């Protein structure tokens, strides 16, 4: 899966799109199913704001592969920069099967930190 994520992240250049030299990113956002629906993922993503400010970084951007993390990112103020449907990902990586996934696409989403 990481091979696919790295390939897809190569389709959108955060550095060029936002004219930055660095940005904060992460791989993986997961909340225990017993605690989902409480806004925890959204708050985890919002927690990047003080981290970025403390480090003098003006941007955070991540690949979001699941609908739950995409919704949380949107609630936290992230914007869609790049989207590709999983049907198209399967054409590039035929060993993947997303047909039973509730998520229909892969997104790179970004939040500007003021």
C-alpha positions as CSV (number, residue, x, y, z in Angstrom):
1,X,0.0,0.0,0.0
2,X,2.9,2.4,0.8
3,X,4.2,1.9,-2.8
4,X,0.8,3.1,-4.1
5,X,0.6,6.0,-1.7
6,X,4.1,7.2,-2.6
7,X,3.3,6.9,-6.3
8,X,0.1,8.8,-5.9
9,X,1.7,11.5,-3.8
10,X,4.1,12.0,-6.6
11,X,1.2,13.1,-8.8
12,X,0.8,16.3,-6.7
13,X,3.8,18.4,-5.7
14,X,3.0,20.2,-2.4
15,X,6.2,22.2,-2.5
16,X,5.5,23.7,-5.9
17,X,1.7,24.1,-5.4
18,X,2.1,26.0,-2.2
19,X,5.6,27.5,-2.8
20,X,7.0,26.1,0.4
21,X,10.4,24.6,1.4
22,X,8.9,22.3,4.0
23,X,5.6,21.0,5.4
24,X,4.4,18.6,8.1
25,X,3.0,15.3,6.9
26,X,2.1,11.9,8.5
27,X,1.2,8.4,7.4
28,X,-1.8,6.9,9.1
29,X,-4.7,8.2,11.1
30,X,-6.6,5.6,13.1
31,X,-9.1,5.8,16.0
32,X,-10.2,2.8,17.9
33,X,-13.6,1.8,16.6
34,X,-15.0,2.0,20.2
35,X,-14.2,5.8,20.2
36,X,-15.1,6.8,16.6
37,X,-17.8,9.4,16.0
38,X,-16.5,11.6,18.8
39,X,-14.3,14.0,16.8
40,X,-11.1,12.5,18.0
41,X,-9.6,12.2,14.5
42,X,-10.5,15.8,13.7
43,X,-8.8,17.0,16.9
44,X,-5.7,14.9,16.1
45,X,-5.5,16.7,12.8
46,X,-6.1,20.1,14.4
47,X,-3.3,19.3,16.8
48,X,-0.9,19.8,13.9
49,X,-1.6,23.5,14.0
50,X,0.4,24.3,17.2
51,X,3.1,21.8,16.2
52,X,3.5,23.7,12.8
53,X,3.5,27.0,14.6
54,X,6.1,25.9,17.1
55,X,8.3,24.7,14.2
56,X,7.7,27.7,11.9
57,X,6.0,25.5,9.3
58,X,3.1,27.1,7.4
59,X,1.5,24.0,5.9
60,X,0.5,20.4,6.7
61,X,-0.5,18.0,3.9
62,X,-1.2,14.3,4.0
63,X,-2.6,11.5,1.8
64,X,-5.9,10.4,3.1
65,X,-7.0,6.9,2.0
66,X,-10.1,6.3,4.1
67,X,-13.5,8.1,4.1
68,X,-13.3,8.6,7.9
69,X,-10.0,10.4,7.8
70,X,-11.1,12.4,4.7
71,X,-14.2,13.6,6.6
72,X,-12.2,14.4,9.7
73,X,-9.7,16.4,7.6
74,X,-12.5,18.4,5.9
75,X,-13.9,19.2,9.4
76,X,-10.5,20.3,10.5
77,X,-10.3,22.7,7.6
78,X,-8.1,20.8,5.1
79,X,-8.8,21.3,1.4
80,X,-8.7,18.7,-1.4
81,X,-5.6,19.1,-3.6
82,X,-5.6,15.9,-5.5
83,X,-8.2,13.2,-5.8
84,X,-8.1,9.9,-7.7
85,X,-10.8,7.3,-7.8
86,X,-9.8,3.9,-6.5
87,X,-11.0,2.3,-9.8
88,X,-8.1,4.3,-11.4
89,X,-5.7,3.2,-8.7
90,X,-6.6,-0.4,-9.4
91,X,-5.6,0.2,-13.1
92,X,-2.2,1.4,-12.0
93,X,-1.8,-1.3,-9.2
94,X,-3.9,-4.3,-10.4
95,X,-3.1,-6.3,-7.3
96,X,-5.3,-4.0,-5.2
97,X,-9.1,-4.5,-4.9
98,X,-11.0,-1.6,-3.4
99,X,-14.4,-2.9,-4.6
100,X,-15.7,-3.6,-1.1
101,X,-14.3,-0.4,0.4
102,X,-16.7,2.3,1.6
103,X,-14.1,4.8,0.4
104,X,-14.2,5.6,-3.3
105,X,-11.1,7.7,-3.7
106,X,-7.6,8.7,-2.5
107,X,-7.0,12.3,-1.6
108,X,-4.1,14.6,-0.8
109,X,-5.5,17.2,1.5
110,X,-3.7,20.3,2.9
111,X,-4.2,22.8,5.7
112,X,-2.5,26.2,5.6
113,X,-1.4,27.2,9.1
114,X,-1.4,31.0,9.8
